[in-house]
């Protein structure tokens, strides 16, 4: 009986922590309060279970979203044959993204084994929308890193600066018009926004490496996540070689 009551208490505590409606039974509520005063460890257990449930749910969400995160053929990708994938969500007019950009470019230069997937995720208004659209034109993607470097080297973009930098990189006025008129570009940006919301991003920059989401310009955590993913990839490749049957004669 005590075990059943303890289980009920734990369930009630989890519901309370999860923000559900209050228990209507006043007598039970009084018992709950008294029990929790005497057994505060139940709250810790319930909080831990809730945390574990949230972590598991986030992992399932990332797993479900992985093809759209890593293999959307519309995205600009550097080192497409890399064994480890880093996905960056960024806004060309974001100061923190600008501060992180040199580190990201250094990682790209140092890591030919890492696929870098760039997700245009404009969150700072019309200039951000325009810069993202320019970068997503065919010619914008063809000059992907050049535009990434040029746009994020600016501490404050304006539409005129976007135009000047794009033209300097080799885009044409027709490309700039396409950025404003192509519904496929608008759809891609909309899809990226929906994906960011689905996986719970809270802003930019944000990075996804395997099952890890790194919010903000935390390059040390990003490097650690890449190292971890490399180790996992090498382990998987080794296991695959071990399981591979010997060639016949």
C-alpha atoms as one frame of an Amber mdcrd trajectory, in Angstrom:
protein
   0.000   0.000   0.000   2.837   2.377   0.888   4.459   1.681  -2.474   1.224
   2.481  -4.307   0.822   5.725  -2.353   4.461   6.653  -3.029   3.919   6.018
  -6.750   0.808   8.206  -6.698   2.747  10.923  -4.936   5.549  10.741  -7.511
   3.037  10.910 -10.362   1.362  13.917  -8.794   4.729  15.582  -8.327   5.646
  14.981 -11.973   2.296  16.442 -13.056   2.896  19.468 -10.866   6.396  19.945
 -12.259   5.059  19.572 -15.785   2.592  22.404 -15.307  -0.616  20.329 -15.344
  -3.774  21.405 -13.574  -3.837  21.252  -9.803  -5.282  18.190  -8.149  -8.934
  18.889  -7.309  -9.177  16.486  -4.358  -8.430  18.708  -1.347  -7.806  15.789
   0.985  -5.328  14.268  -1.408  -3.636  17.639  -1.846  -3.146  17.925   1.906
  -1.737  14.383   2.040   0.527  15.238  -0.864   1.899  18.327   0.854   2.460
  16.493   4.120   4.150  13.583   2.412   6.447  15.813   0.408   7.499  17.715
   3.523   8.504  14.408   5.086   9.987  12.920   1.899  11.571  15.740  -0.190
  13.587  13.119  -2.080  10.402  12.326  -4.022  10.568  15.771  -5.627  14.178
  15.141  -6.664  13.199  11.777  -8.133  10.264  13.292  -9.999  12.387  16.165
 -11.304  15.037  13.709 -12.488  12.424  11.589 -14.258  10.965  14.684 -15.892
  14.435  15.770 -17.030  15.089  12.302 -18.459  11.759  12.384 -20.307  12.565
  15.794 -21.799  16.030  14.646 -22.894  14.558  11.518 -24.495  11.860  13.562
 -26.244  14.460  16.030 -27.568  16.591  13.141 -28.853  13.575  11.652 -30.662
  12.795  15.055 -32.179  16.360  15.450 -33.448  16.371  11.927 -34.856  13.112
  12.612 -36.694  14.451  15.928 -38.013  17.917  14.630 -38.974  17.267  14.227
 -42.739  15.980  17.812 -42.937  18.821  19.065 -40.768  21.692  17.322 -42.520
  20.532  16.312 -46.000  18.314  19.058 -47.373  19.640  19.391 -50.926  18.663
  23.069 -50.972  21.276  24.014 -48.360  24.774  25.290 -48.998  27.266  22.660
 -47.814  31.050  22.752 -47.406  33.026  19.469 -47.486  30.003  17.444 -48.678
  31.887  14.115 -48.334  32.789  14.640 -44.663  32.021  11.883 -42.143  30.797
  14.268 -39.426  28.112  16.905 -39.966  27.789  20.312 -38.327  24.598  22.272
 -39.002  24.681  26.001 -38.328  21.556  28.163 -38.057  22.511  31.804 -38.449
  21.364  35.290 -39.373  23.624  37.401 -41.595  22.757  40.489 -39.536  23.407
  38.926 -36.108  26.303  40.325 -34.054  26.906  37.004 -32.267  26.895  35.165
 -35.605  29.375  37.740 -36.878  31.627  37.157 -33.859  31.458  33.378 -34.371
  32.080  33.474 -38.135  35.927  33.647 -38.028  35.963  30.610 -35.722  33.581
  28.751 -38.011  35.742  29.577 -41.023  38.832  28.390 -39.138  37.067  25.110
 -38.293  36.181  24.661 -41.957  39.803  25.184 -42.988  41.037  22.772 -40.293
  38.396  20.065 -40.767  38.094  18.611 -44.287  36.419  15.562 -42.732  33.486
  17.627 -41.415  30.435  18.568 -43.483  29.306  22.094 -42.673  25.638  22.712
 -43.493  24.502  26.340 -43.485  20.889  27.106 -42.575  19.784  30.634 -43.381
  17.601  31.518 -40.388  16.801  35.249 -40.517  15.287  36.529 -37.272  16.175
  40.233 -37.239  13.761  41.684 -39.776  13.600  42.640 -43.428  17.330  43.177
 -44.060  18.068  39.743 -42.611  15.346  38.256 -44.826  16.838  39.940 -47.879
  20.430  38.869 -47.143  19.297  35.273 -46.593  17.329  35.317 -49.852  20.332
  36.647 -51.792  22.535  33.927 -50.317  19.978  31.269 -51.318  19.890  32.168
 -55.018  21.789  29.692 -57.226  24.614  32.166 -57.698  24.560  33.024 -53.998
  25.078  29.370 -53.106  27.808  29.074 -55.733  29.661  31.786 -53.808  28.511
  30.536 -50.443  31.586  30.970 -48.262  32.520  34.240 -49.946  29.095  35.707
 -49.151  29.101  34.182 -45.660  32.424  35.874 -44.933  31.437  39.170 -46.573
  27.997  39.506 -44.945  29.122  38.448 -41.463  32.192  40.659 -41.607  29.754
  43.575 -41.427  28.599  44.551 -37.959  25.427  46.035 -39.419  24.003  45.124
 -42.806  21.692  47.340 -44.829  19.971  46.410 -48.104  22.430  48.665 -49.969
  25.400  46.882 -48.357  23.893  43.505 -49.191  23.599  44.584 -52.827  27.143
  45.973 -52.947  28.705  42.895 -51.352  26.698  40.527 -53.550  27.651  42.365
 -56.732  31.294  42.410 -55.633  31.098  38.623 -55.160  29.925  38.204 -58.746
  26.150  38.154 -58.480  24.157  40.184 -60.973  21.186  42.560 -60.647  19.060
  39.705 -62.019  20.180  37.537 -59.094  19.138  40.258 -56.663  15.733  40.465
 -58.312  15.407  36.689 -58.105  16.064  36.847 -54.362  12.980  39.026 -53.967
  10.719  37.151 -56.371  11.461  33.412 -56.158   8.782  31.622 -54.081  11.108
  28.613 -53.688  13.560  30.771 -51.711  10.780  32.092 -49.476   9.617  28.524
 -48.900  13.103  27.366 -47.938  13.387  30.130 -45.351   9.944  29.247 -44.035
  10.903  25.580 -43.800  14.063  26.493 -41.878  12.067  28.593 -39.423   9.660
  25.718 -38.857  12.547  23.305 -38.355  14.229  25.629 -35.856  10.996  25.858
 -33.890  10.516  22.086 -34.036  13.897  21.362 -32.462  13.506  24.125 -29.899
  16.100  26.674 -30.987  15.993  29.853 -28.915  18.023  32.119 -31.188  21.095
  32.393 -33.371  23.727  31.250 -33.822  22.910  27.641 -33.059  24.723  24.468
 -34.046  23.578  20.865 -34.265  26.135  18.046 -34.185  24.534  14.619 -34.128
  22.301  14.504 -31.048  23.711  17.689 -29.515  22.267  21.197 -29.899  24.606
  24.069 -29.050  22.813  27.355 -28.469  24.904  30.473 -28.958  28.452  31.114
 -30.139  30.010  28.506 -27.845  32.883  27.418 -30.077  34.551  25.361 -27.351
  31.419  23.225 -27.008  31.201  23.018 -30.790  34.778  21.738 -31.032  34.091
  19.213 -28.258  30.949  18.024 -30.059  32.910  17.575 -33.289  35.587  15.569
 -31.448  32.905  13.374 -29.905  31.180  12.877 -33.266  34.507  12.020 -34.917
  35.156   9.365 -32.275  31.677   7.911 -32.761  32.100   7.907 -36.542  35.481
   6.149 -36.344  34.022   3.581 -33.953  31.138   2.884 -36.343  33.521   2.542
 -39.278  35.708   0.116 -37.300  32.686  -1.977 -36.326  31.608  -2.063 -39.961
  35.027  -3.306 -41.064  35.025  -5.998 -38.374  31.596  -7.241 -39.443  32.417
  -7.194 -43.167  32.704 -10.781 -44.507  36.033 -11.830 -45.983  36.247 -11.800
 -49.771  35.902 -15.226 -51.399  38.315 -16.777 -53.825
